[in-house]
């Protein structure tokens, strides 16, 4: 882990801060960038979704 944790979402409440931390953890685990998907011009889902993860 690193500090400070969380993405800059403009969070103001503890709940919003928790979301920013959760989003950073998911991005780190899945190799995401945290960049907006709007206008990305690429698929929003990567190959090998949940059905291929052994769950």
mmCIF file of the N, C-alpha and C atoms, coordinates in Angstrom:
data_MODEL
# 
_entry.id   MODEL 
# 
loop_
_atom_site.group_PDB 
_atom_site.id 
_atom_site.type_symbol 
_atom_site.label_atom_id 
_atom_site.label_alt_id 
_atom_site.label_comp_id 
_atom_site.label_asym_id 
_atom_site.label_entity_id 
_atom_site.label_seq_id 
_atom_site.pdbx_PDB_ins_code 
_atom_site.Cartn_x 
_atom_site.Cartn_y 
_atom_site.Cartn_z 
_atom_site.occupancy 
_atom_site.B_iso_or_equiv 
_atom_site.pdbx_formal_charge 
_atom_site.auth_seq_id 
_atom_site.auth_comp_id 
_atom_site.auth_asym_id 
_atom_site.auth_atom_id 
_atom_site.pdbx_PDB_model_num 
ATOM 1   N N  . UNK A 1 1  ? 0.830   -1.181  0.000   1.00 0.00 ? 1  UNK A N  1 
ATOM 2   C CA . UNK A 1 1  ? 0.000   0.000   0.000   1.00 0.00 ? 1  UNK A CA 1 
ATOM 3   C C  . UNK A 1 1  ? 0.874   1.244   0.000   1.00 0.00 ? 1  UNK A C  1 
ATOM 4   N N  . UNK A 1 2  ? 0.235   2.293   -0.356  1.00 0.00 ? 2  UNK A N  1 
ATOM 5   C CA . UNK A 1 2  ? 0.931   3.577   -0.332  1.00 0.00 ? 2  UNK A CA 1 
ATOM 6   C C  . UNK A 1 2  ? 0.035   4.604   0.347   1.00 0.00 ? 2  UNK A C  1 
ATOM 7   N N  . UNK A 1 3  ? 0.607   5.729   0.634   1.00 0.00 ? 3  UNK A N  1 
ATOM 8   C CA . UNK A 1 3  ? -0.145  6.759   1.340   1.00 0.00 ? 3  UNK A CA 1 
ATOM 9   C C  . UNK A 1 3  ? 0.124   8.091   0.673   1.00 0.00 ? 3  UNK A C  1 
ATOM 10  N N  . UNK A 1 4  ? -0.812  8.970   0.510   1.00 0.00 ? 4  UNK A N  1 
ATOM 11  C CA . UNK A 1 4  ? -2.223  8.783   0.865   1.00 0.00 ? 4  UNK A CA 1 
ATOM 12  C C  . UNK A 1 4  ? -2.896  7.814   -0.113  1.00 0.00 ? 4  UNK A C  1 
ATOM 13  N N  . UNK A 1 5  ? -3.947  7.172   0.350   1.00 0.00 ? 5  UNK A N  1 
ATOM 14  C CA . UNK A 1 5  ? -4.657  6.193   -0.464  1.00 0.00 ? 5  UNK A CA 1 
ATOM 15  C C  . UNK A 1 5  ? -5.943  6.812   -1.008  1.00 0.00 ? 5  UNK A C  1 
ATOM 16  N N  . UNK A 1 6  ? -6.378  6.299   -2.148  1.00 0.00 ? 6  UNK A N  1 
ATOM 17  C CA . UNK A 1 6  ? -7.619  6.761   -2.764  1.00 0.00 ? 6  UNK A CA 1 
ATOM 18  C C  . UNK A 1 6  ? -7.338  7.574   -4.015  1.00 0.00 ? 6  UNK A C  1 
ATOM 19  N N  . UNK A 1 7  ? -8.333  7.602   -4.892  1.00 0.00 ? 7  UNK A N  1 
ATOM 20  C CA . UNK A 1 7  ? -8.237  8.413   -6.099  1.00 0.00 ? 7  UNK A CA 1 
ATOM 21  C C  . UNK A 1 7  ? -8.874  9.768   -5.852  1.00 0.00 ? 7  UNK A C  1 
ATOM 22  N N  . UNK A 1 8  ? -8.445  10.756  -6.582  1.00 0.00 ? 8  UNK A N  1 
ATOM 23  C CA . UNK A 1 8  ? -8.988  12.109  -6.430  1.00 0.00 ? 8  UNK A CA 1 
ATOM 24  C C  . UNK A 1 8  ? -10.349 12.179  -7.107  1.00 0.00 ? 8  UNK A C  1 
ATOM 25  N N  . UNK A 1 9  ? -11.395 11.907  -6.344  1.00 0.00 ? 9  UNK A N  1 
ATOM 26  C CA . UNK A 1 9  ? -12.761 11.970  -6.857  1.00 0.00 ? 9  UNK A CA 1 
ATOM 27  C C  . UNK A 1 9  ? -13.480 13.224  -6.375  1.00 0.00 ? 9  UNK A C  1 
ATOM 28  N N  . UNK A 1 10 ? -12.793 14.020  -5.602  1.00 0.00 ? 10 UNK A N  1 
ATOM 29  C CA . UNK A 1 10 ? -13.437 15.197  -5.016  1.00 0.00 ? 10 UNK A CA 1 
ATOM 30  C C  . UNK A 1 10 ? -14.298 14.821  -3.823  1.00 0.00 ? 10 UNK A C  1 
ATOM 31  N N  . UNK A 1 11 ? -13.961 13.721  -3.158  1.00 0.00 ? 11 UNK A N  1 
ATOM 32  C CA . UNK A 1 11 ? -14.748 13.224  -2.035  1.00 0.00 ? 11 UNK A CA 1 
ATOM 33  C C  . UNK A 1 11 ? -14.804 14.254  -0.909  1.00 0.00 ? 11 UNK A C  1 
ATOM 34  N N  . UNK A 1 12 ? -15.974 14.335  -0.282  1.00 0.00 ? 12 UNK A N  1 
ATOM 35  C CA . UNK A 1 12 ? -16.153 15.255  0.843   1.00 0.00 ? 12 UNK A CA 1 
ATOM 36  C C  . UNK A 1 12 ? -16.663 14.543  2.097   1.00 0.00 ? 12 UNK A C  1 
ATOM 37  N N  . UNK A 1 13 ? -17.274 13.384  1.943   1.00 0.00 ? 13 UNK A N  1 
ATOM 38  C CA . UNK A 1 13 ? -17.825 12.667  3.087   1.00 0.00 ? 13 UNK A CA 1 
ATOM 39  C C  . UNK A 1 13 ? -17.009 11.396  3.336   1.00 0.00 ? 13 UNK A C  1 
ATOM 40  N N  . UNK A 1 14 ? -17.128 10.815  4.531   1.00 0.00 ? 14 UNK A N  1 
ATOM 41  C CA . UNK A 1 14 ? -16.433 9.546   4.785   1.00 0.00 ? 14 UNK A CA 1 
ATOM 42  C C  . UNK A 1 14 ? -16.837 8.449   3.793   1.00 0.00 ? 14 UNK A C  1 
ATOM 43  N N  . UNK A 1 15 ? -18.110 8.426   3.401   1.00 0.00 ? 15 UNK A N  1 
ATOM 44  C CA . UNK A 1 15 ? -18.579 7.422   2.446   1.00 0.00 ? 15 UNK A CA 1 
ATOM 45  C C  . UNK A 1 15 ? -17.925 7.605   1.078   1.00 0.00 ? 15 UNK A C  1 
ATOM 46  N N  . UNK A 1 16 ? -17.816 8.841   0.639   1.00 0.00 ? 16 UNK A N  1 
ATOM 47  C CA . UNK A 1 16 ? -17.165 9.119   -0.645  1.00 0.00 ? 16 UNK A CA 1 
ATOM 48  C C  . UNK A 1 16 ? -15.675 8.789   -0.587  1.00 0.00 ? 16 UNK A C  1 
ATOM 49  N N  . UNK A 1 17 ? -15.041 9.049   0.548   1.00 0.00 ? 17 UNK A N  1 
ATOM 50  C CA . UNK A 1 17 ? -13.639 8.698   0.720   1.00 0.00 ? 17 UNK A CA 1 
ATOM 51  C C  . UNK A 1 17 ? -13.462 7.188   0.650   1.00 0.00 ? 17 UNK A C  1 
ATOM 52  N N  . UNK A 1 18 ? -14.375 6.440   1.268   1.00 0.00 ? 18 UNK A N  1 
ATOM 53  C CA . UNK A 1 18 ? -14.321 4.978   1.219   1.00 0.00 ? 18 UNK A CA 1 
ATOM 54  C C  . UNK A 1 18 ? -14.436 4.478   -0.214  1.00 0.00 ? 18 UNK A C  1 
ATOM 55  N N  . UNK A 1 19 ? -15.310 5.099   -1.000  1.00 0.00 ? 19 UNK A N  1 
ATOM 56  C CA . UNK A 1 19 ? -15.453 4.713   -2.412  1.00 0.00 ? 19 UNK A CA 1 
ATOM 57  C C  . UNK A 1 19 ? -14.143 4.974   -3.151  1.00 0.00 ? 19 UNK A C  1 
ATOM 58  N N  . UNK A 1 20 ? -13.502 6.106   -2.914  1.00 0.00 ? 20 UNK A N  1 
ATOM 59  C CA . UNK A 1 20 ? -12.258 6.416   -3.617  1.00 0.00 ? 20 UNK A CA 1 
ATOM 60  C C  . UNK A 1 20 ? -11.160 5.415   -3.266  1.00 0.00 ? 20 UNK A C  1 
ATOM 61  N N  . UNK A 1 21 ? -11.142 4.939   -2.021  1.00 0.00 ? 21 UNK A N  1 
ATOM 62  C CA . UNK A 1 21 ? -10.164 3.933   -1.607  1.00 0.00 ? 21 UNK A CA 1 
ATOM 63  C C  . UNK A 1 21 ? -10.474 2.595   -2.266  1.00 0.00 ? 21 UNK A C  1 
ATOM 64  N N  . UNK A 1 22 ? -11.751 2.202   -2.245  1.00 0.00 ? 22 UNK A N  1 
ATOM 65  C CA . UNK A 1 22 ? -12.153 0.934   -2.874  1.00 0.00 ? 22 UNK A CA 1 
ATOM 66  C C  . UNK A 1 22 ? -11.836 0.930   -4.362  1.00 0.00 ? 22 UNK A C  1 
ATOM 67  N N  . UNK A 1 23 ? -12.079 2.045   -5.031  1.00 0.00 ? 23 UNK A N  1 
ATOM 68  C CA . UNK A 1 23 ? -11.797 2.149   -6.460  1.00 0.00 ? 23 UNK A CA 1 
ATOM 69  C C  . UNK A 1 23 ? -10.299 2.000   -6.729  1.00 0.00 ? 23 UNK A C  1 
ATOM 70  N N  . UNK A 1 24 ? -9.471  2.601   -5.909  1.00 0.00 ? 24 UNK A N  1 
ATOM 71  C CA . UNK A 1 24 ? -8.031  2.468   -6.110  1.00 0.00 ? 24 UNK A CA 1 
ATOM 72  C C  . UNK A 1 24 ? -7.576  1.017   -5.916  1.00 0.00 ? 24 UNK A C  1 
ATOM 73  N N  . UNK A 1 25 ? -8.140  0.345   -4.930  1.00 0.00 ? 25 UNK A N  1 
ATOM 74  C CA . UNK A 1 25 ? -7.779  -1.063  -4.691  1.00 0.00 ? 25 UNK A CA 1 
ATOM 75  C C  . UNK A 1 25 ? -8.172  -1.928  -5.880  1.00 0.00 ? 25 UNK A C  1 
ATOM 76  N N  . UNK A 1 26 ? -9.401  -1.747  -6.382  1.00 0.00 ? 26 UNK A N  1 
ATOM 77  C CA . UNK A 1 26 ? -9.852  -2.525  -7.545  1.00 0.00 ? 26 UNK A CA 1 
ATOM 78  C C  . UNK A 1 26 ? -8.962  -2.234  -8.748  1.00 0.00 ? 26 UNK A C  1 
ATOM 79  N N  . UNK A 1 27 ? -8.665  -0.984  -8.995  1.00 0.00 ? 27 UNK A N  1 
ATOM 80  C CA . UNK A 1 27 ? -7.818  -0.618  -10.139 1.00 0.00 ? 27 UNK A CA 1 
ATOM 81  C C  . UNK A 1 27 ? -6.445  -1.269  -10.030 1.00 0.00 ? 27 UNK A C  1 
ATOM 82  N N  . UNK A 1 28 ? -5.872  -1.275  -8.841  1.00 0.00 ? 28 UNK A N  1 
ATOM 83  C CA . UNK A 1 28 ? -4.550  -1.871  -8.656  1.00 0.00 ? 28 UNK A CA 1 
ATOM 84  C C  . UNK A 1 28 ? -4.594  -3.388  -8.860  1.00 0.00 ? 28 UNK A C  1 
ATOM 85  N N  . UNK A 1 29 ? -5.637  -4.033  -8.357  1.00 0.00 ? 29 UNK A N  1 
ATOM 86  C CA . UNK A 1 29 ? -5.744  -5.490  -8.486  1.00 0.00 ? 29 UNK A CA 1 
ATOM 87  C C  . UNK A 1 29 ? -6.020  -5.925  -9.910  1.00 0.00 ? 29 UNK A C  1 
ATOM 88  N N  . UNK A 1 30 ? -6.792  -5.129  -10.651 1.00 0.00 ? 30 UNK A N  1 
ATOM 89  C CA . UNK A 1 30 ? -7.210  -5.522  -11.994 1.00 0.00 ? 30 UNK A CA 1 
ATOM 90  C C  . UNK A 1 30 ? -6.406  -4.860  -13.096 1.00 0.00 ? 30 UNK A C  1 
ATOM 91  N N  . UNK A 1 31 ? -5.473  -4.002  -12.744 1.00 0.00 ? 31 UNK A N  1 
ATOM 92  C CA . UNK A 1 31 ? -4.644  -3.341  -13.741 1.00 0.00 ? 31 UNK A CA 1 
ATOM 93  C C  . UNK A 1 31 ? -5.316  -2.153  -14.409 1.00 0.00 ? 31 UNK A C  1 
ATOM 94  N N  . UNK A 1 32 ? -6.303  -1.568  -13.741 1.00 0.00 ? 32 UNK A N  1 
ATOM 95  C CA . UNK A 1 32 ? -6.988  -0.404  -14.297 1.00 0.00 ? 32 UNK A CA 1 
ATOM 96  C C  . UNK A 1 32 ? -6.175  0.859   -14.117 1.00 0.00 ? 32 UNK A C  1 
ATOM 97  N N  . UNK A 1 33 ? -6.546  1.880   -14.864 1.00 0.00 ? 33 UNK A N  1 
ATOM 98  C CA . UNK A 1 33 ? -5.818  3.147   -14.785 1.00 0.00 ? 33 UNK A CA 1 
ATOM 99  C C  . UNK A 1 33 ? -6.541  4.194   -13.949 1.00 0.00 ? 33 UNK A C  1 
ATOM 100 N N  . UNK A 1 34 ? -7.841  4.036   -13.796 1.00 0.00 ? 34 UNK A N  1 
ATOM 101 C CA . UNK A 1 34 ? -8.623  5.054   -13.111 1.00 0.00 ? 34 UNK A CA 1 
ATOM 102 C C  . UNK A 1 34 ? -9.034  6.186   -14.047 1.00 0.00 ? 34 UNK A C  1 
ATOM 103 N N  . UNK A 1 35 ? -8.675  6.079   -15.319 1.00 0.00 ? 35 UNK A N  1 
ATOM 104 C CA . UNK A 1 35 ? -9.032  7.107   -16.302 1.00 0.00 ? 35 UNK A CA 1 
ATOM 105 C C  . UNK A 1 35 ? -10.516 6.989   -16.668 1.00 0.00 ? 35 UNK A C  1 
ATOM 106 N N  . UNK A 1 36 ? -11.161 8.083   -17.027 1.00 0.00 ? 36 UNK A N  1 
ATOM 107 C CA . UNK A 1 36 ? -12.569 8.033   -17.441 1.00 0.00 ? 36 UNK A CA 1 
ATOM 108 C C  . UNK A 1 36 ? -12.752 7.154   -18.677 1.00 0.00 ? 36 UNK A C  1 
ATOM 109 N N  . UNK A 1 37 ? -13.860 6.433   -18.731 1.00 0.00 ? 37 UNK A N  1 
ATOM 110 C CA . UNK A 1 37 ? -14.154 5.585   -19.882 1.00 0.00 ? 37 UNK A CA 1 
ATOM 111 C C  . UNK A 1 37 ? -14.801 6.375   -21.019 1.00 0.00 ? 37 UNK A C  1 
ATOM 112 N N  . UNK A 1 38 ? -15.371 7.517   -20.710 1.00 0.00 ? 38 UNK A N  1 
ATOM 113 C CA . UNK A 1 38 ? -16.007 8.348   -21.722 1.00 0.00 ? 38 UNK A CA 1 
ATOM 114 C C  . UNK A 1 38 ? -14.992 8.766   -22.775 1.00 0.00 ? 38 UNK A C  1 
ATOM 115 N N  . UNK A 1 39 ? -15.268 8.446   -24.020 1.00 0.00 ? 39 UNK A N  1 
ATOM 116 C CA . UNK A 1 39 ? -14.402 8.833   -25.115 1.00 0.00 ? 39 UNK A CA 1 
ATOM 117 C C  . UNK A 1 39 ? -13.135 8.012   -25.241 1.00 0.00 ? 39 UNK A C  1 
ATOM 118 N N  . UNK A 1 40 ? -13.017 6.918   -24.483 1.00 0.00 ? 40 UNK A N  1 
ATOM 119 C CA . UNK A 1 40 ? -11.797 6.118   -24.521 1.00 0.00 ? 40 UNK A CA 1 
ATOM 120 C C  . UNK A 1 40 ? -11.620 5.408   -25.864 1.00 0.00 ? 40 UNK A C  1 
ATOM 121 N N  . UNK A 1 41 ? -12.736 5.041   -26.507 1.00 0.00 ? 41 UNK A N  1 
ATOM 122 C CA . UNK A 1 41 ? -12.653 4.378   -27.796 1.00 0.00 ? 41 UNK A CA 1 
ATOM 123 C C  . UNK A 1 41 ? -12.177 2.938   -27.716 1.00 0.00 ? 41 UNK A C  1 
ATOM 124 N N  . UNK A 1 42 ? -12.167 2.376   -26.503 1.00 0.00 ? 42 UNK A N  1 
ATOM 125 C CA . UNK A 1 42 ? -11.769 0.985   -26.312 1.00 0.00 ? 42 UNK A CA 1 
ATOM 126 C C  . UNK A 1 42 ? -12.872 0.263   -25.554 1.00 0.00 ? 42 UNK A C  1 
ATOM 127 N N  . UNK A 1 43 ? -12.890 -1.071  -25.607 1.00 0.00 ? 43 UNK A N  1 
ATOM 128 C CA . UNK A 1 43 ? -13.906 -1.808  -24.846 1.00 0.00 ? 43 UNK A CA 1 
ATOM 129 C C  . UNK A 1 43 ? -13.792 -1.512  -23.348 1.00 0.00 ? 43 UNK A C  1 
ATOM 130 N N  . UNK A 1 44 ? -14.934 -1.463  -22.663 1.00 0.00 ? 44 UNK A N  1 
ATOM 131 C CA . UNK A 1 44 ? -14.892 -1.166  -21.235 1.00 0.00 ? 44 UNK A CA 1 
ATOM 132 C C  . UNK A 1 44 ? -14.648 -2.416  -20.394 1.00 0.00 ? 44 UNK A C  1 
ATOM 133 N N  . UNK A 1 45 ? -14.833 -3.593  -20.992 1.00 0.00 ? 45 UNK A N  1 
ATOM 134 C CA . UNK A 1 45 ? -14.576 -4.846  -20.270 1.00 0.00 ? 45 UNK A CA 1 
ATOM 135 C C  . UNK A 1 45 ? -13.391 -5.542  -20.903 1.00 0.00 ? 45 UNK A C  1 
ATOM 136 N N  . UNK A 1 46 ? -12.523 -6.048  -20.068 1.00 0.00 ? 46 UNK A N  1 
ATOM 137 C CA . UNK A 1 46 ? -11.360 -6.788  -20.551 1.00 0.00 ? 46 UNK A CA 1 
ATOM 138 C C  . UNK A 1 46 ? -11.748 -8.239  -20.748 1.00 0.00 ? 46 UNK A C  1 
ATOM 139 N N  . UNK A 1 47 ? -11.009 -8.947  -21.580 1.00 0.00 ? 47 UNK A N  1 
ATOM 140 C CA . UNK A 1 47 ? -11.247 -10.375 -21.755 1.00 0.00 ? 47 UNK A CA 1 
ATOM 141 C C  . UNK A 1 47 ? -11.005 -11.099 -20.442 1.00 0.00 ? 47 UNK A C  1 
ATOM 142 N N  . UNK A 1 48 ? -11.695 -12.242 -20.260 1.00 0.00 ? 48 UNK A N  1 
ATOM 143 C CA . UNK A 1 48 ? -11.500 -13.036 -19.041 1.00 0.00 ? 48 UNK A CA 1 
ATOM 144 C C  . UNK A 1 48 ? -12.236 -12.473 -17.859 1.00 0.00 ? 48 UNK A C  1 
ATOM 145 N N  . UNK A 1 49 ? -13.515 -12.169 -18.024 1.00 0.00 ? 49 UNK A N  1 
ATOM 146 C CA . UNK A 1 49 ? -14.332 -11.638 -16.948 1.00 0.00 ? 49 UNK A CA 1 
ATOM 147 C C  . UNK A 1 49 ? -14.485 -12.618 -15.804 1.00 0.00 ? 49 UNK A C  1 
ATOM 148 N N  . UNK A 1 50 ? -15.455 -12.384 -14.940 1.00 0.00 ? 50 UNK A N  1 
ATOM 149 C CA . UNK A 1 50 ? -15.654 -13.190 -13.739 1.00 0.00 ? 50 UNK A CA 1 
ATOM 150 C C  . UNK A 1 50 ? -15.838 -14.671 -14.059 1.00 0.00 ? 50 UNK A C  1 
ATOM 151 N N  . UNK A 1 51 ? -16.493 -14.984 -15.142 1.00 0.00 ? 51 UNK A N  1 
ATOM 152 C CA . UNK A 1 51 ? -16.759 -16.402 -15.436 1.00 0.00 ? 51 UNK A CA 1 
ATOM 153 C C  . UNK A 1 51 ? -15.469 -17.188 -15.652 1.00 0.00 ? 51 UNK A C  1 
ATOM 154 N N  . UNK A 1 52 ? -14.381 -16.500 -15.973 1.00 0.00 ? 52 UNK A N  1 
ATOM 155 C CA . UNK A 1 52 ? -13.110 -17.182 -16.208 1.00 0.00 ? 52 UNK A CA 1 
ATOM 156 C C  . UNK A 1 52 ? -12.149 -17.084 -15.040 1.00 0.00 ? 52 UNK A C  1 
ATOM 157 N N  . UNK A 1 53 ? -12.612 -16.579 -13.924 1.00 0.00 ? 53 UNK A N  1 
ATOM 158 C CA . UNK A 1 53 ? -11.727 -16.384 -12.769 1.00 0.00 ? 53 UNK A CA 1 
ATOM 159 C C  . UNK A 1 53 ? -11.865 -17.486 -11.723 1.00 0.00 ? 53 UNK A C  1 
ATOM 160 N N  . UNK A 1 54 ? -12.617 -18.536 -12.036 1.00 0.00 ? 54 UNK A N  1 
ATOM 161 C CA . UNK A 1 54 ? -12.726 -19.641 -11.104 1.00 0.00 ? 54 UNK A CA 1 
ATOM 162 C C  . UNK A 1 54 ? -13.671 -19.397 -9.958  1.00 0.00 ? 54 UNK A C  1 
ATOM 163 N N  . UNK A 1 55 ? -14.611 -18.498 -10.128 1.00 0.00 ? 55 UNK A N  1 
ATOM 164 C CA . UNK A 1 55 ? -15.572 -18.211 -9.052  1.00 0.00 ? 55 UNK A CA 1 
ATOM 165 C C  . UNK A 1 55 ? -16.880 -18.854 -9.342  1.00 0.00 ? 55 UNK A C  1 
# 
